[in-house]
Amino acid sequence: MKTDKKEVNAIVLDILQRGHPDDPRPVFKREAIVQAIGLSQFKLLELVPKTLDIQIHELVYIGDGDRPKVERVKRRISYAELTQTARVELPFIIEQLVKEKEQEFVQFFNKSISITPKLHMLHLLPGIGKKLMWEILTEREKRPFESFADISQRIKSIPHPDRMVVNRILEELQDPNVKYHVFTSK
């Protein structure tokens, strides 16, 4: 579903004013680090801030050109490299992003297709088996879903489709061995 384009905006998960505690260099040689998650592809990133005037949950521009608060994107990181604070904040940020991009995720329910003869994209969402998948496919043929509320109203066994999406995104970020990346990029 996602392409491997560069992230343009990110949300701050944690700020390490004195760099990583496990950095072997002396404290005075370390640079401040910001851990963040990209808005469009949920990439976990390590940023070098221009200023420490950055807050957790703040939206920062990391695209090309002049960046007001970020000097550079240092590197991409894995879930295992996140600080404890960043790990605690991550589910809240993802939940917020899923709500803000509700139409994009509702379209996933409307347009998802088979990956292999035995595996459908809907199966990748936690809690969706064959019976529920067929119920979703039947309902979307009648008319496309319009919102998460519409999905939960028409398919009684899915009370919170937004949580299913959030849980899948978290699974893709946390498990390095996930075979199919539906919402994140590898």
Phi and psi in degrees as a GROMACS rama.xvg file:
@    title "Ramachandran Plot"
@    xaxis  label "Phi"
@    yaxis  label "Psi"
@TYPE xy
-101.648  147.895  LYS-2
-98.9518  172.169  THR-3
-97.677  53.6237  ASP-4
-86.0639  166.412  LYS-5
-74.6723  146.182  LYS-6
-74.1905  146.891  GLU-7
-109.689  -34.9043  VAL-8
-128.393  153.129  ASN-9
-143.28  158.3  ALA-10
-112.565  132.926  ILE-11
-71.7239  128.903  VAL-12
-100.6  -37.2304  LEU-13
-159.849  154.057  ASP-14
-123.774  123.624  ILE-15
-109.715  94.8656  LEU-16
-62.3399  -29.7472  GLN-17
-111.77  25.2377  ARG-18
76.8416  -171.151  GLY-19
-70.8352  136.944  HIS-20
-64.0531  -27.4285  PRO-21
-90.0437  6.64485  ASP-22
-68.5574  124.27  ASP-23
-72.2583  -15.8528  PRO-24
-69.6355  155.331  ARG-25
-60.5612  151.277  PRO-26
-53.8909  -39.995  VAL-27
-68.6826  -15.7633  PHE-28
-95.7733  -9.65162  LYS-29
-79.4577  152.319  ARG-30
-108.481  153.224  GLU-31
-63.142  146.255  ALA-32
-129.594  141.983  ILE-33
-120.598  128.283  VAL-34
-97.2311  133.302  GLN-35
-145.406  167.592  ALA-36
-123.44  132.886  ILE-37
-69.1776  147.561  GLY-38
-75.5176  -38.8674  LEU-39
-88.6257  -35.3073  SER-40
-122.794  7.61137  GLN-41
57.0663  35.6469  PHE-42
-75.9141  136.684  LYS-43
-87.5508  127.996  LEU-44
-131.092  154.709  LEU-45
-113.464  123.438  GLU-46
-116.349  152.83  LEU-47
-107.056  116.123  VAL-48
-79.3894  151.475  PRO-49
-78.23  -34.1252  LYS-50
-138.11  158.135  THR-51
-91.2467  13.457  LEU-52
-84.3954  54.9961  ASP-53
-127.634  141.331  ILE-54
-114.096  154.07  GLN-55
-64.3646  140.841  ILE-56
78.6639  3.27891  HIS-57
-78.6239  142.102  GLU-58
-85.8814  125.79  LEU-59
-124.346  144.979  VAL-60
-85.6891  129.135  TYR-61
-127.98  12.6677  ILE-62
-76.5683  -167.907  GLY-63
-71.5895  159.045  ASP-64
89.9301  -158.172  GLY-65
-74.1649  122.775  ASP-66
-108.269  117.594  ARG-67
-62.02  -40.4572  PRO-68
-116.599  -11.6747  LYS-69
-116.761  126.937  VAL-70
-72.9263  -49.3665  GLU-71
-162.391  160.44  ARG-72
-87.5044  115.876  VAL-73
-74.231  -50.4154  LYS-74
-171.685  167.721  ARG-75
-87.3405  144.106  ARG-76
-125.673  164.58  ILE-77
-97.5134  167.938  SER-78
-57.8307  -38.3803  TYR-79
-61.8786  -24.6488  ALA-80
-87.9179  -4.94008  GLU-81
-69.8943  147.6  LEU-82
-72.6776  167.289  THR-83
-61.3811  -40.7599  GLN-84
-61.4161  -45.0406  THR-85
-62.55  -38.7737  ALA-86
-65.467  -36.4896  ARG-87
-69.6169  -39.9454  VAL-88
-74.6483  -29.715  GLU-89
-52.0101  -50.6622  LEU-90
-60.5148  -37.0372  PRO-91
-65.8976  -42.4001  PHE-92
-65.6864  -44.9724  ILE-93
-63.3014  -42.6174  ILE-94
-59.48  -42.7962  GLU-95
-63.1125  -44.5406  GLN-96
-65.3523  -38.4828  LEU-97
-64.511  -40.2628  VAL-98
-66.1394  -40.2998  LYS-99
-67.6257  -32.4561  GLU-100
-106.428  35.3851  LYS-101
-52.0713  -45.0973  GLU-102
-60.6537  -38.7797  GLN-103
-61.3552  -41.8535  GLU-104
-78.5118  -30.4304  PHE-105
-64.9047  -37.027  VAL-106
-63.1292  -29.6993  GLN-107
-59.037  -44.8208  PHE-108
-64.629  -33.2521  PHE-109
-79.4188  -30.5214  ASN-110
-118.605  1.18548  LYS-111
-61.1961  148.11  SER-112
-130.208  174.354  ILE-113
-72.0868  140.431  SER-114
-91.8169  -45.0967  ILE-115
-133.936  172.076  THR-116
-57.3469  -26.1162  PRO-117
-108.467  -2.12341  LYS-118
-131.34  125.779  LEU-119
-106.093  151.58  HIS-120
-56.8418  -33.9674  MET-121
-62.9373  -29.1054  LEU-122
-62.5322  -22.0278  HIS-123
-73.7833  -17.8395  LEU-124
-77.2551  135.357  LEU-125
-59.6203  131.024  PRO-126
93.8552  -3.48172  GLY-127
-103.143  115.922  ILE-128
-107.567  -167.057  GLY-129
-61.6428  -46.5775  LYS-130
-61.434  -47.6859  LYS-131
-67.1758  -37.1062  LEU-132
-60.4681  -45.125  MET-133
-65.534  -35.3016  TRP-134
-63.7052  -42.8643  GLU-135
-63.3871  -46.3432  ILE-136
-62.3761  -40.0954  LEU-137
-64.7224  -45.2647  THR-138
-65.5691  -40.094  GLU-139
-71.9189  -22.4243  ARG-140
-69.322  -35.7031  GLU-141
-61.8234  -50.81  LYS-142
-165.738  145.77  ARG-143
-61.1496  150.129  PRO-144
-70.01  145.771  PHE-145
-107.441  -25.7724  GLU-146
-160.923  172.477  SER-147
-61.9254  -39.3404  PHE-148
-61.8298  -39.587  ALA-149
-63.6397  -41.8772  ASP-150
-61.937  -49.1441  ILE-151
-69.6205  -27.4508  SER-152
-74.3695  -40.9593  GLN-153
-82.2809  -26.6488  ARG-154
-121.713  96.8752  ILE-155
-60.6125  -29.0124  LYS-156
-81.1088  4.06622  SER-157
-120.946  83.3806  ILE-158
-72.3323  -27.1398  PRO-159
-137.008  78.3552  HIS-160
-63.4793  -28.2646  PRO-161
-63.3199  -38.6904  ASP-162
-67.1661  -34.0368  ARG-163
-62.2735  -41.7696  MET-164
-66.7568  -46.1844  VAL-165
-58.3956  -45.5423  VAL-166
-63.8403  -36.9004  ASN-167
-67.7378  -41.6404  ARG-168
-61.6757  -45.2016  ILE-169
-61.4429  -41.2446  LEU-170
-61.7897  -43.3911  GLU-171
-64.129  -34.3305  GLU-172
-78.085  -37.7317  LEU-173
-80.192  -36.1228  GLN-174
-99.9533  109.381  ASP-175
-68.2736  -12.5189  PRO-176
-98.7443  9.68608  ASN-177
-62.3124  128.634  VAL-178
-78.9211  -43.3185  LYS-179
-110.804  122.508  TYR-180
-100.712  105.528  HIS-181
-87.1135  -44.2345  VAL-182
-111.655  -16.6794  PHE-183
-115.979  169.106  THR-184
-109.4  149.936  SER-185
